[in-house]
Amino acid sequence: MVPARRAAPGRPVPRRLAWRPVPRGLAWRPFPAAWPGARLPRLVLPRGPRTVFTIGRSPDCDLPLGDITVSWHHAELRRADQTWVLVDLGSKNGTRVNGWRADSGFAVRAGDWVSFGAAAFRLTDPA
């Protein structure tokens, strides 16, 4: 027989946890669905003949970011025909596309969200 649990004076008696299945409506959602795109600043995909753009904290990068979690030379955005590829350059805090790590390269398009360390953006087409 298990002895009854007693609580400290003025505190409720602790109860055992009951594991229950999570209802369908409350199931975990992918991170992009939990983070609305309206809150993210826009990152416009560049135009022109250039095919490689650097992203990082260095002032000589094509897209300099002031966030301390961004590496000096963090990532590259490369154009291959009509598609864009985001490549991490060995950054410490990582580059992610829609929550997935983009180490050796990840195809991106307008509407995707990307993060460089803690700096997150929503990709958009040039208007």
Backbone atoms as SQL, in Angstrom:
CREATE TABLE atoms (id INTEGER PRIMARY KEY, chain TEXT, resi INTEGER, resn TEXT, atom TEXT, x REAL, y REAL, z REAL);
INSERT INTO atoms VALUES
  (1, 'A', 1, 'MET', 'N', 0.843, -1.177, 0.000),
  (2, 'A', 1, 'MET', 'CA', 0.000, 0.000, 0.000),
  (3, 'A', 1, 'MET', 'C', 0.886, 1.238, 0.000),
  (4, 'A', 2, 'VAL', 'N', 0.498, 2.198, -0.819),
  (5, 'A', 2, 'VAL', 'CA', 1.275, 3.431, -0.961),
  (6, 'A', 2, 'VAL', 'C', 0.793, 4.424, 0.079),
  (7, 'A', 3, 'PRO', 'N', 1.738, 5.020, 0.820),
  (8, 'A', 3, 'PRO', 'CA', 1.304, 5.988, 1.829),
  (9, 'A', 3, 'PRO', 'C', 0.737, 7.246, 1.157),
  (10, 'A', 4, 'ALA', 'N', -0.216, 7.873, 1.815),
  (11, 'A', 4, 'ALA', 'CA', -0.835, 9.091, 1.287),
  (12, 'A', 4, 'ALA', 'C', 0.186, 10.227, 1.306),
  (13, 'A', 5, 'ARG', 'N', 0.130, 11.054, 0.278),
  (14, 'A', 5, 'ARG', 'CA', 1.047, 12.194, 0.204),
  (15, 'A', 5, 'ARG', 'C', 0.484, 13.339, 1.028),
  (16, 'A', 6, 'ARG', 'N', 1.376, 14.000, 1.688),
  (17, 'A', 6, 'ARG', 'CA', 0.962, 15.154, 2.477),
  (18, 'A', 6, 'ARG', 'C', 1.673, 16.384, 1.930),
  (19, 'A', 7, 'ALA', 'N', 0.966, 17.470, 1.902),
  (20, 'A', 7, 'ALA', 'CA', 1.534, 18.715, 1.414),
  (21, 'A', 7, 'ALA', 'C', 1.905, 19.596, 2.592),
  (22, 'A', 8, 'ALA', 'N', 2.747, 20.564, 2.305),
  (23, 'A', 8, 'ALA', 'CA', 3.098, 21.546, 3.318),
  (24, 'A', 8, 'ALA', 'C', 1.840, 22.343, 3.667),
  (25, 'A', 9, 'PRO', 'N', 1.788, 22.894, 4.880),
  (26, 'A', 9, 'PRO', 'CA', 0.610, 23.671, 5.266),
  (27, 'A', 9, 'PRO', 'C', 0.359, 24.811, 4.272),
  (28, 'A', 10, 'GLY', 'N', -0.891, 24.952, 3.835),
  (29, 'A', 10, 'GLY', 'CA', -1.259, 26.028, 2.924),
  (30, 'A', 10, 'GLY', 'C', -1.040, 25.693, 1.454),
  (31, 'A', 11, 'ARG', 'N', -0.554, 24.495, 1.130),
  (32, 'A', 11, 'ARG', 'CA', -0.321, 24.105, -0.268),
  (33, 'A', 11, 'ARG', 'C', -1.208, 22.923, -0.621),
  (34, 'A', 12, 'PRO', 'N', -1.633, 22.850, -1.904),
  (35, 'A', 12, 'PRO', 'CA', -2.485, 21.728, -2.294),
  (36, 'A', 12, 'PRO', 'C', -1.687, 20.425, -2.357),
  (37, 'A', 13, 'VAL', 'N', -2.395, 19.321, -2.233),
  (38, 'A', 13, 'VAL', 'CA', -1.780, 18.001, -2.313),
  (39, 'A', 13, 'VAL', 'C', -1.416, 17.732, -3.773),
  (40, 'A', 14, 'PRO', 'N', -0.141, 17.379, -4.080),
  (41, 'A', 14, 'PRO', 'CA', 0.219, 17.117, -5.473),
  (42, 'A', 14, 'PRO', 'C', -0.498, 15.881, -5.991),
  (43, 'A', 15, 'ARG', 'N', -0.931, 15.924, -7.235),
  (44, 'A', 15, 'ARG', 'CA', -1.626, 14.807, -7.860),
  (45, 'A', 15, 'ARG', 'C', -0.753, 14.220, -8.948),
  (46, 'A', 16, 'ARG', 'N', -1.048, 13.003, -9.305),
  (47, 'A', 16, 'ARG', 'CA', -0.299, 12.366, -10.374),
  (48, 'A', 16, 'ARG', 'C', -0.683, 12.976, -11.712),
  (49, 'A', 17, 'LEU', 'N', 0.294, 13.039, -12.603),
  (50, 'A', 17, 'LEU', 'CA', 0.031, 13.552, -13.945),
  (51, 'A', 17, 'LEU', 'C', -0.671, 12.486, -14.766),
  (52, 'A', 18, 'ALA', 'N', -1.651, 12.898, -15.511),
  (53, 'A', 18, 'ALA', 'CA', -2.363, 11.980, -16.397),
  (54, 'A', 18, 'ALA', 'C', -1.997, 12.339, -17.829),
  (55, 'A', 19, 'TRP', 'N', -1.482, 11.390, -18.567),
  (56, 'A', 19, 'TRP', 'CA', -1.114, 11.631, -19.960),
  (57, 'A', 19, 'TRP', 'C', -2.339, 11.421, -20.830),
  (58, 'A', 20, 'ARG', 'N', -2.676, 12.436, -21.586),
  (59, 'A', 20, 'ARG', 'CA', -3.815, 12.380, -22.477),
  (60, 'A', 20, 'ARG', 'C', -3.374, 12.742, -23.885),
  (61, 'A', 21, 'PRO', 'N', -3.996, 12.184, -24.913),
  (62, 'A', 21, 'PRO', 'CA', -3.649, 12.582, -26.272),
  (63, 'A', 21, 'PRO', 'C', -4.061, 14.031, -26.524),
  (64, 'A', 22, 'VAL', 'N', -3.315, 14.701, -27.367),
  (65, 'A', 22, 'VAL', 'CA', -3.603, 16.091, -27.686),
  (66, 'A', 22, 'VAL', 'C', -4.701, 16.127, -28.747),
  (67, 'A', 23, 'PRO', 'N', -5.741, 16.935, -28.546),
  (68, 'A', 23, 'PRO', 'CA', -6.787, 17.040, -29.573),
  (69, 'A', 23, 'PRO', 'C', -6.205, 17.534, -30.893),
  (70, 'A', 24, 'ARG', 'N', -6.817, 17.161, -31.996),
  (71, 'A', 24, 'ARG', 'CA', -6.295, 17.508, -33.319),
  (72, 'A', 24, 'ARG', 'C', -6.096, 19.003, -33.501),
  (73, 'A', 25, 'GLY', 'N', -6.983, 19.814, -33.035),
  (74, 'A', 25, 'GLY', 'CA', -6.874, 21.259, -33.215),
  (75, 'A', 25, 'GLY', 'C', -5.724, 21.884, -32.447),
  (76, 'A', 26, 'LEU', 'N', -5.235, 21.194, -31.429),
  (77, 'A', 26, 'LEU', 'CA', -4.157, 21.734, -30.609),
  (78, 'A', 26, 'LEU', 'C', -2.808, 21.105, -30.915),
  (79, 'A', 27, 'ALA', 'N', -2.722, 20.324, -31.977),
  (80, 'A', 27, 'ALA', 'CA', -1.468, 19.661, -32.319),
  (81, 'A', 27, 'ALA', 'C', -0.400, 20.694, -32.660),
  (82, 'A', 28, 'TRP', 'N', 0.859, 20.308, -32.492),
  (83, 'A', 28, 'TRP', 'CA', 1.967, 21.200, -32.823),
  (84, 'A', 28, 'TRP', 'C', 1.930, 21.531, -34.296),
  (85, 'A', 29, 'ARG', 'N', 2.220, 22.760, -34.617),
  (86, 'A', 29, 'ARG', 'CA', 2.252, 23.202, -36.005),
  (87, 'A', 29, 'ARG', 'C', 3.696, 23.503, -36.381),
  (88, 'A', 30, 'PRO', 'N', 4.025, 23.442, -37.678),
  (89, 'A', 30, 'PRO', 'CA', 5.369, 23.815, -38.091),
  (90, 'A', 30, 'PRO', 'C', 5.669, 25.257, -37.678),
  (91, 'A', 31, 'PHE', 'N', 6.935, 25.540, -37.464),
  (92, 'A', 31, 'PHE', 'CA', 7.339, 26.848, -36.970),
  (93, 'A', 31, 'PHE', 'C', 6.866, 28.009, -37.847),
  (94, 'A', 32, 'PRO', 'N', 6.943, 27.926, -39.183),
  (95, 'A', 32, 'PRO', 'CA', 6.475, 29.057, -39.980),
  (96, 'A', 32, 'PRO', 'C', 5.002, 29.375, -39.762),
  (97, 'A', 33, 'ALA', 'N', 4.178, 28.364, -39.504),
  (98, 'A', 33, 'ALA', 'CA', 2.764, 28.611, -39.267),
  (99, 'A', 33, 'ALA', 'C', 2.555, 29.298, -37.922),
  (100, 'A', 34, 'ALA', 'N', 3.444, 29.054, -36.975),
  (101, 'A', 34, 'ALA', 'CA', 3.318, 29.673, -35.663),
  (102, 'A', 34, 'ALA', 'C', 3.868, 31.096, -35.658),
  (103, 'A', 35, 'TRP', 'N', 4.656, 31.455, -36.667),
  (104, 'A', 35, 'TRP', 'CA', 5.284, 32.768, -36.723),
  (105, 'A', 35, 'TRP', 'C', 4.733, 33.509, -37.924),
  (106, 'A', 36, 'PRO', 'N', 3.748, 34.357, -37.750),
  (107, 'A', 36, 'PRO', 'CA', 3.111, 35.008, -38.881),
  (108, 'A', 36, 'PRO', 'C', 4.095, 35.831, -39.700),
  (109, 'A', 37, 'GLY', 'N', 3.947, 35.770, -41.006),
  (110, 'A', 37, 'GLY', 'CA', 4.847, 36.474, -41.909),
  (111, 'A', 37, 'GLY', 'C', 4.729, 37.981, -41.815),
  (112, 'A', 38, 'ALA', 'N', 3.604, 38.501, -41.365),
  (113, 'A', 38, 'ALA', 'CA', 3.423, 39.946, -41.296),
  (114, 'A', 38, 'ALA', 'C', 4.377, 40.579, -40.297),
  (115, 'A', 39, 'ARG', 'N', 4.845, 39.834, -39.330),
  (116, 'A', 39, 'ARG', 'CA', 5.736, 40.390, -38.311),
  (117, 'A', 39, 'ARG', 'C', 7.190, 40.429, -38.756),
  (118, 'A', 40, 'LEU', 'N', 7.540, 39.672, -39.782),
  (119, 'A', 40, 'LEU', 'CA', 8.925, 39.601, -40.223),
  (120, 'A', 40, 'LEU', 'C', 9.251, 40.734, -41.185),
  (121, 'A', 41, 'PRO', 'N', 10.450, 41.326, -41.058),
  (122, 'A', 41, 'PRO', 'CA', 10.863, 42.311, -42.059),
  (123, 'A', 41, 'PRO', 'C', 11.105, 41.616, -43.395),
  (124, 'A', 42, 'ARG', 'N', 10.956, 42.369, -44.479),
  (125, 'A', 42, 'ARG', 'CA', 11.118, 41.801, -45.814),
  (126, 'A', 42, 'ARG', 'C', 12.578, 41.820, -46.237),
  (127, 'A', 43, 'LEU', 'N', 12.964, 40.796, -46.963),
  (128, 'A', 43, 'LEU', 'CA', 14.268, 40.729, -47.613),
  (129, 'A', 43, 'LEU', 'C', 13.981, 40.531, -49.094),
  (130, 'A', 44, 'VAL', 'N', 14.264, 41.572, -49.891),
  (131, 'A', 44, 'VAL', 'CA', 13.923, 41.550, -51.309),
  (132, 'A', 44, 'VAL', 'C', 15.010, 40.809, -52.082),
  (133, 'A', 45, 'LEU', 'N', 14.584, 39.838, -52.887),
  (134, 'A', 45, 'LEU', 'CA', 15.524, 39.114, -53.742),
  (135, 'A', 45, 'LEU', 'C', 16.079, 40.091, -54.781),
  (136, 'A', 46, 'PRO', 'N', 17.408, 40.177, -54.935),
  (137, 'A', 46, 'PRO', 'CA', 17.994, 41.198, -55.805),
  (138, 'A', 46, 'PRO', 'C', 17.758, 40.949, -57.288),
  (139, 'A', 47, 'ARG', 'N', 17.831, 42.033, -58.050),
  (140, 'A', 47, 'ARG', 'CA', 17.756, 41.989, -59.512),
  (141, 'A', 47, 'ARG', 'C', 19.140, 42.251, -60.077),
  (142, 'A', 48, 'GLY', 'N', 19.235, 42.123, -61.373),
  (143, 'A', 48, 'GLY', 'CA', 20.478, 42.477, -62.044),
  (144, 'A', 48, 'GLY', 'C', 21.276, 41.261, -62.463),
  (145, 'A', 49, 'PRO', 'N', 22.450, 41.523, -63.085),
  (146, 'A', 49, 'PRO', 'CA', 23.246, 40.428, -63.637),
  (147, 'A', 49, 'PRO', 'C', 24.079, 39.656, -62.611),
  (148, 'A', 50, 'ARG', 'N', 24.288, 40.216, -61.430),
  (149, 'A', 50, 'ARG', 'CA', 25.112, 39.521, -60.429),
  (150, 'A', 50, 'ARG', 'C', 24.466, 38.216, -60.001),
  (151, 'A', 51, 'THR', 'N', 25.294, 37.224, -59.693),
  (152, 'A', 51, 'THR', 'CA', 24.768, 35.909, -59.322),
  (153, 'A', 51, 'THR', 'C', 25.071, 35.514, -57.877),
  (154, 'A', 52, 'VAL', 'N', 25.969, 36.216, -57.194),
  (155, 'A', 52, 'VAL', 'CA', 26.331, 35.869, -55.817),
  (156, 'A', 52, 'VAL', 'C', 26.259, 37.120, -54.942),
  (157, 'A', 53, 'PHE', 'N', 25.547, 36.990, -53.813),
  (158, 'A', 53, 'PHE', 'CA', 25.421, 38.079, -52.848),
  (159, 'A', 53, 'PHE', 'C', 25.788, 37.541, -51.471),
  (160, 'A', 54, 'THR', 'N', 26.620, 38.270, -50.734),
  (161, 'A', 54, 'THR', 'CA', 27.046, 37.828, -49.406),
  (162, 'A', 54, 'THR', 'C', 26.183, 38.489, -48.332),
  (163, 'A', 55, 'ILE', 'N', 25.963, 37.752, -47.257),
  (164, 'A', 55, 'ILE', 'CA', 25.157, 38.214, -46.136),
  (165, 'A', 55, 'ILE', 'C', 25.980, 38.005, -44.874),
  (166, 'A', 56, 'GLY', 'N', 26.066, 39.033, -44.031),
  (167, 'A', 56, 'GLY', 'CA', 26.815, 38.894, -42.790),
  (168, 'A', 56, 'GLY', 'C', 26.902, 40.198, -42.035),
  (169, 'A', 57, 'ARG', 'N', 27.695, 40.203, -40.981),
  (170, 'A', 57, 'ARG', 'CA', 27.850, 41.381, -40.140),
  (171, 'A', 57, 'ARG', 'C', 28.926, 42.326, -40.658),
  (172, 'A', 58, 'SER', 'N', 29.771, 41.854, -41.554),
  (173, 'A', 58, 'SER', 'CA', 30.848, 42.673, -42.104),
  (174, 'A', 58, 'SER', 'C', 30.274, 43.800, -42.966),
  (175, 'A', 59, 'PRO', 'N', 30.861, 44.998, -42.883),
  (176, 'A', 59, 'PRO', 'CA', 30.363, 46.105, -43.712),
  (177, 'A', 59, 'PRO', 'C', 30.588, 45.881, -45.211),
  (178, 'A', 60, 'ASP', 'N', 31.514, 45.000, -45.579),
  (179, 'A', 60, 'ASP', 'CA', 31.757, 44.764, -47.006),
  (180, 'A', 60, 'ASP', 'C', 30.812, 43.712, -47.597),
  (181, 'A', 61, 'CYS', 'N', 29.891, 43.168, -46.814),
  (182, 'A', 61, 'CYS', 'CA', 28.886, 42.232, -47.340),
  (183, 'A', 61, 'CYS', 'C', 27.853, 43.002, -48.151),
  (184, 'A', 62, 'ASP', 'N', 27.225, 42.310, -49.099),
  (185, 'A', 62, 'ASP', 'CA', 26.181, 42.931, -49.908),
  (186, 'A', 62, 'ASP', 'C', 24.936, 43.234, -49.076),
  (187, 'A', 63, 'LEU', 'N', 24.661, 42.398, -48.090),
  (188, 'A', 63, 'LEU', 'CA', 23.566, 42.634, -47.155),
  (189, 'A', 63, 'LEU', 'C', 24.137, 42.595, -45.738),
  (190, 'A', 64, 'PRO', 'N', 24.606, 43.741, -45.220),
  (191, 'A', 64, 'PRO', 'CA', 25.148, 43.749, -43.857),
  (192, 'A', 64, 'PRO', 'C', 24.025, 43.763, -42.826),
  (193, 'A', 65, 'LEU', 'N', 24.146, 42.889, -41.827),
  (194, 'A', 65, 'LEU', 'CA', 23.172, 42.794, -40.743),
  (195, 'A', 65, 'LEU', 'C', 23.856, 43.153, -39.437),
  (196, 'A', 66, 'GLY', 'N', 23.215, 43.961, -38.613),
  (197, 'A', 66, 'GLY', 'CA', 23.805, 44.420, -37.365),
  (198, 'A', 66, 'GLY', 'C', 23.565, 43.525, -36.172),
  (199, 'A', 67, 'ASP', 'N', 22.946, 42.385, -36.346),
  (200, 'A', 67, 'ASP', 'CA', 22.634, 41.493, -35.230),
  (201, 'A', 67, 'ASP', 'C', 23.899, 40.764, -34.773),
  (202, 'A', 68, 'ILE', 'N', 24.120, 40.701, -33.473),
  (203, 'A', 68, 'ILE', 'CA', 25.320, 40.073, -32.903),
  (204, 'A', 68, 'ILE', 'C', 25.339, 38.566, -33.134),
  (205, 'A', 69, 'THR', 'N', 24.186, 37.939, -33.401),
  (206, 'A', 69, 'THR', 'CA', 24.146, 36.496, -33.632),
  (207, 'A', 69, 'THR', 'C', 24.500, 36.133, -35.076),
  (208, 'A', 70, 'VAL', 'N', 24.695, 37.133, -35.923),
  (209, 'A', 70, 'VAL', 'CA', 25.064, 36.909, -37.314),
  (210, 'A', 70, 'VAL', 'C', 26.586, 36.899, -37.411),
  (211, 'A', 71, 'SER', 'N', 27.131, 35.908, -38.103),
  (212, 'A', 71, 'SER', 'CA', 28.584, 35.817, -38.279),
  (213, 'A', 71, 'SER', 'C', 29.076, 36.902, -39.222),
  (214, 'A', 72, 'TRP', 'N', 30.396, 37.121, -39.193),
  (215, 'A', 72, 'TRP', 'CA', 31.012, 38.162, -40.010),
  (216, 'A', 72, 'TRP', 'C', 30.694, 37.936, -41.493),
  (217, 'A', 73, 'HIS', 'N', 30.907, 36.755, -41.991),
  (218, 'A', 73, 'HIS', 'CA', 30.487, 36.333, -43.332),
  (219, 'A', 73, 'HIS', 'C', 29.603, 35.106, -43.128),
  (220, 'A', 74, 'HIS', 'N', 28.308, 35.312, -43.057),
  (221, 'A', 74, 'HIS', 'CA', 27.364, 34.303, -42.587),
  (222, 'A', 74, 'HIS', 'C', 26.868, 33.372, -43.700),
  (223, 'A', 75, 'ALA', 'N', 26.397, 33.950, -44.805),
  (224, 'A', 75, 'ALA', 'CA', 25.769, 33.140, -45.859),
  (225, 'A', 75, 'ALA', 'C', 25.935, 33.810, -47.215),
  (226, 'A', 76, 'GLU', 'N', 25.616, 33.030, -48.241),
  (227, 'A', 76, 'GLU', 'CA', 25.599, 33.555, -49.607),
  (228, 'A', 76, 'GLU', 'C', 24.255, 33.232, -50.245),
  (229, 'A', 77, 'LEU', 'N', 23.780, 34.172, -51.044),
  (230, 'A', 77, 'LEU', 'CA', 22.576, 33.978, -51.840),
  (231, 'A', 77, 'LEU', 'C', 23.036, 33.896, -53.286),
  (232, 'A', 78, 'ARG', 'N', 22.853, 32.729, -53.912),
  (233, 'A', 78, 'ARG', 'CA', 23.353, 32.492, -55.269),
  (234, 'A', 78, 'ARG', 'C', 22.187, 32.266, -56.218),
  (235, 'A', 79, 'ARG', 'N', 22.319, 32.866, -57.413),
  (236, 'A', 79, 'ARG', 'CA', 21.299, 32.653, -58.436),
  (237, 'A', 79, 'ARG', 'C', 21.786, 31.563, -59.373),
  (238, 'A', 80, 'ALA', 'N', 20.963, 30.550, -59.589),
  (239, 'A', 80, 'ALA', 'CA', 21.253, 29.467, -60.528),
  (240, 'A', 80, 'ALA', 'C', 20.084, 29.407, -61.495),
  (241, 'A', 81, 'ASP', 'N', 20.281, 29.914, -62.712),
  (242, 'A', 81, 'ASP', 'CA', 19.219, 30.053, -63.711),
  (243, 'A', 81, 'ASP', 'C', 18.109, 30.934, -63.140),
  (244, 'A', 82, 'GLN', 'N', 16.933, 30.391, -62.920),
  (245, 'A', 82, 'GLN', 'CA', 15.802, 31.173, -62.401),
  (246, 'A', 82, 'GLN', 'C', 15.556, 30.928, -60.917),
  (247, 'A', 83, 'THR', 'N', 16.388, 30.127, -60.268),
  (248, 'A', 83, 'THR', 'CA', 16.179, 29.832, -58.852),
  (249, 'A', 83, 'THR', 'C', 17.268, 30.469, -58.005),
  (250, 'A', 84, 'TRP', 'N', 16.944, 30.699, -56.744),
  (251, 'A', 84, 'TRP', 'CA', 17.899, 31.222, -55.773),
  (252, 'A', 84, 'TRP', 'C', 18.257, 30.102, -54.805),
  (253, 'A', 85, 'VAL', 'N', 19.531, 30.051, -54.419),
  (254, 'A', 85, 'VAL', 'CA', 20.011, 29.065, -53.460),
  (255, 'A', 85, 'VAL', 'C', 20.692, 29.817, -52.323),
  (256, 'A', 86, 'LEU', 'N', 20.301, 29.518, -51.096),
  (257, 'A', 86, 'LEU', 'CA', 20.899, 30.119, -49.911),
  (258, 'A', 86, 'LEU', 'C', 21.868, 29.119, -49.308),
  (259, 'A', 87, 'VAL', 'N', 23.135, 29.529, -49.141),
  (260, 'A', 87, 'VAL', 'CA', 24.190, 28.635, -48.655),
  (261, 'A', 87, 'VAL', 'C', 24.794, 29.224, -47.390),
  (262, 'A', 88, 'ASP', 'N', 24.886, 28.425, -46.347),
  (263, 'A', 88, 'ASP', 'CA', 25.547, 28.831, -45.106),
  (264, 'A', 88, 'ASP', 'C', 27.056, 28.735, -45.300),
  (265, 'A', 89, 'LEU', 'N', 27.797, 29.719, -44.809),
  (266, 'A', 89, 'LEU', 'CA', 29.256, 29.737, -44.956),
  (267, 'A', 89, 'LEU', 'C', 29.964, 29.276, -43.691),
  (268, 'A', 90, 'GLY', 'N', 29.405, 28.305, -43.004),
  (269, 'A', 90, 'GLY', 'CA', 30.028, 27.791, -41.778),
  (270, 'A', 90, 'GLY', 'C', 29.783, 28.674, -40.580),
  (271, 'A', 91, 'SER', 'N', 28.647, 29.341, -40.536),
  (272, 'A', 91, 'SER', 'CA', 28.338, 30.242, -39.423),
  (273, 'A', 91, 'SER', 'C', 28.131, 29.451, -38.137),
  (274, 'A', 92, 'LYS', 'N', 28.340, 30.125, -37.037),
  (275, 'A', 92, 'LYS', 'CA', 28.199, 29.467, -35.736),
  (276, 'A', 92, 'LYS', 'C', 26.723, 29.272, -35.348),
  (277, 'A', 93, 'ASN', 'N', 25.883, 30.250, -35.653),
  (278, 'A', 93, 'ASN', 'CA', 24.473, 30.184, -35.247),
  (279, 'A', 93, 'ASN', 'C', 23.541, 29.697, -36.337),
  (280, 'A', 94, 'GLY', 'N', 24.051, 29.371, -37.495),
  (281, 'A', 94, 'GLY', 'CA', 23.266, 28.708, -38.527),
  (282, 'A', 94, 'GLY', 'C', 22.408, 29.609, -39.388),
  (283, 'A', 95, 'THR', 'N', 22.054, 29.062, -40.529),
  (284, 'A', 95, 'THR', 'CA', 21.144, 29.688, -41.481),
  (285, 'A', 95, 'THR', 'C', 19.986, 28.723, -41.680),
  (286, 'A', 96, 'ARG', 'N', 18.767, 29.233, -41.595),
  (287, 'A', 96, 'ARG', 'CA', 17.593, 28.375, -41.725),
  (288, 'A', 96, 'ARG', 'C', 16.636, 28.931, -42.769),
  (289, 'A', 97, 'VAL', 'N', 15.979, 28.004, -43.451),
  (290, 'A', 97, 'VAL', 'CA', 14.945, 28.337, -44.436),
  (291, 'A', 97, 'VAL', 'C', 13.691, 27.594, -44.018),
  (292, 'A', 98, 'ASN', 'N', 12.655, 28.331, -43.678),
  (293, 'A', 98, 'ASN', 'CA', 11.394, 27.737, -43.214),
  (294, 'A', 98, 'ASN', 'C', 11.621, 26.742, -42.079),
  (295, 'A', 99, 'GLY', 'N', 12.570, 27.023, -41.226),
  (296, 'A', 99, 'GLY', 'CA', 12.863, 26.166, -40.083),
  (297, 'A', 99, 'GLY', 'C', 13.887, 25.079, -40.340),
  (298, 'A', 100, 'TRP', 'N', 14.243, 24.842, -41.601),
  (299, 'A', 100, 'TRP', 'CA', 15.211, 23.804, -41.953),
  (300, 'A', 100, 'TRP', 'C', 16.595, 24.421, -42.089),
  (301, 'A', 101, 'ARG', 'N', 17.586, 23.716, -41.608),
  (302, 'A', 101, 'ARG', 'CA', 18.962, 24.201, -41.669),
  (303, 'A', 101, 'ARG', 'C', 19.468, 24.172, -43.115),
  (304, 'A', 102, 'ALA', 'N', 20.083, 25.265, -43.560),
  (305, 'A', 102, 'ALA', 'CA', 20.568, 25.396, -44.937),
  (306, 'A', 102, 'ALA', 'C', 22.092, 25.375, -44.932),
  (307, 'A', 103, 'ASP', 'N', 22.677, 24.227, -44.686),
  (308, 'A', 103, 'ASP', 'CA', 24.133, 24.136, -44.614),
  (309, 'A', 103, 'ASP', 'C', 24.777, 24.208, -45.992),
  (310, 'A', 104, 'SER', 'N', 24.571, 23.202, -46.809),
  (311, 'A', 104, 'SER', 'CA', 25.243, 23.137, -48.102),
  (312, 'A', 104, 'SER', 'C', 24.442, 23.818, -49.197),
  (313, 'A', 105, 'GLY', 'N', 23.275, 24.300, -48.888),
  (314, 'A', 105, 'GLY', 'CA', 22.467, 25.017, -49.860),
  (315, 'A', 105, 'GLY', 'C', 21.020, 24.601, -49.796),
  (316, 'A', 106, 'PHE', 'N', 20.146, 25.570, -49.993),
  (317, 'A', 106, 'PHE', 'CA', 18.715, 25.337, -49.901),
  (318, 'A', 106, 'PHE', 'C', 18.052, 26.259, -50.905),
  (319, 'A', 107, 'ALA', 'N', 17.232, 25.719, -51.798),
  (320, 'A', 107, 'ALA', 'CA', 16.526, 26.536, -52.783),
  (321, 'A', 107, 'ALA', 'C', 15.478, 27.393, -52.070),
  (322, 'A', 108, 'VAL', 'N', 15.463, 28.682, -52.378),
  (323, 'A', 108, 'VAL', 'CA', 14.521, 29.608, -51.753),
  (324, 'A', 108, 'VAL', 'C', 13.738, 30.339, -52.839),
  (325, 'A', 109, 'ARG', 'N', 12.586, 30.856, -52.440),
  (326, 'A', 109, 'ARG', 'CA', 11.757, 31.648, -53.345),
  (327, 'A', 109, 'ARG', 'C', 10.968, 32.649, -52.512),
  (328, 'A', 110, 'ALA', 'N', 10.290, 33.541, -53.188),
  (329, 'A', 110, 'ALA', 'CA', 9.494, 34.552, -52.499),
  (330, 'A', 110, 'ALA', 'C', 8.436, 33.864, -51.635),
  (331, 'A', 111, 'GLY', 'N', 8.268, 34.385, -50.417),
  (332, 'A', 111, 'GLY', 'CA', 7.313, 33.811, -49.472),
  (333, 'A', 111, 'GLY', 'C', 7.970, 32.969, -48.399),
  (334, 'A', 112, 'ASP', 'N', 9.180, 32.470, -48.661),
  (335, 'A', 112, 'ASP', 'CA', 9.909, 31.702, -47.646),
  (336, 'A', 112, 'ASP', 'C', 10.394, 32.640, -46.555),
  (337, 'A', 113, 'TRP', 'N', 10.570, 32.104, -45.343),
  (338, 'A', 113, 'TRP', 'CA', 11.219, 32.895, -44.306),
  (339, 'A', 113, 'TRP', 'C', 12.590, 32.312, -44.056),
  (340, 'A', 114, 'VAL', 'N', 13.550, 33.195, -43.884),
  (341, 'A', 114, 'VAL', 'CA', 14.936, 32.800, -43.669),
  (342, 'A', 114, 'VAL', 'C', 15.432, 33.449, -42.388),
  (343, 'A', 115, 'SER', 'N', 16.358, 32.764, -41.722),
  (344, 'A', 115, 'SER', 'CA', 16.949, 33.355, -40.529),
  (345, 'A', 115, 'SER', 'C', 18.458, 33.143, -40.555),
  (346, 'A', 116, 'PHE', 'N', 19.152, 34.174, -40.149),
  (347, 'A', 116, 'PHE', 'CA', 20.607, 34.169, -40.019),
  (348, 'A', 116, 'PHE', 'C', 20.875, 34.423, -38.540),
  (349, 'A', 117, 'GLY', 'N', 21.197, 33.372, -37.793),
  (350, 'A', 117, 'GLY', 'CA', 21.263, 33.515, -36.347),
  (351, 'A', 117, 'GLY', 'C', 19.868, 33.826, -35.841),
  (352, 'A', 118, 'ALA', 'N', 19.716, 34.946, -35.118),
  (353, 'A', 118, 'ALA', 'CA', 18.403, 35.345, -34.602),
  (354, 'A', 118, 'ALA', 'C', 17.705, 36.347, -35.514),
  (355, 'A', 119, 'ALA', 'N', 18.362, 36.808, -36.568),
  (356, 'A', 119, 'ALA', 'CA', 17.766, 37.766, -37.500),
  (357, 'A', 119, 'ALA', 'C', 16.928, 37.017, -38.528),
  (358, 'A', 120, 'ALA', 'N', 15.618, 37.268, -38.550),
  (359, 'A', 120, 'ALA', 'CA', 14.709, 36.530, -39.446),
  (360, 'A', 120, 'ALA', 'C', 14.049, 37.493, -40.421),
  (361, 'A', 121, 'PHE', 'N', 13.806, 37.009, -41.635),
  (362, 'A', 121, 'PHE', 'CA', 13.228, 37.816, -42.708),
  (363, 'A', 121, 'PHE', 'C', 12.260, 36.972, -43.521),
  (364, 'A', 122, 'ARG', 'N', 11.357, 37.659, -44.234),
  (365, 'A', 122, 'ARG', 'CA', 10.464, 37.034, -45.217),
  (366, 'A', 122, 'ARG', 'C', 10.962, 37.452, -46.594),
  (367, 'A', 123, 'LEU', 'N', 11.260, 36.474, -47.462),
  (368, 'A', 123, 'LEU', 'CA', 11.736, 36.775, -48.803),
  (369, 'A', 123, 'LEU', 'C', 10.591, 37.268, -49.682),
  (370, 'A', 124, 'THR', 'N', 10.875, 38.310, -50.480),
  (371, 'A', 124, 'THR', 'CA', 9.881, 38.849, -51.395),
  (372, 'A', 124, 'THR', 'C', 10.520, 39.117, -52.746),
  (373, 'A', 125, 'ASP', 'N', 9.705, 39.125, -53.787),
  (374, 'A', 125, 'ASP', 'CA', 10.164, 39.483, -55.112),
  (375, 'A', 125, 'ASP', 'C', 10.352, 40.990, -55.209),
  (376, 'A', 126, 'PRO', 'N', 11.269, 41.437, -56.081),
  (377, 'A', 126, 'PRO', 'CA', 11.389, 42.889, -56.261),
  (378, 'A', 126, 'PRO', 'C', 10.129, 43.435, -56.912),
  (379, 'A', 127, 'ALA', 'N', 9.680, 44.570, -56.434),
  (380, 'A', 127, 'ALA', 'CA', 8.430, 45.155, -56.973),
  (381, 'A', 127, 'ALA', 'C', 8.711, 46.326, -57.870);
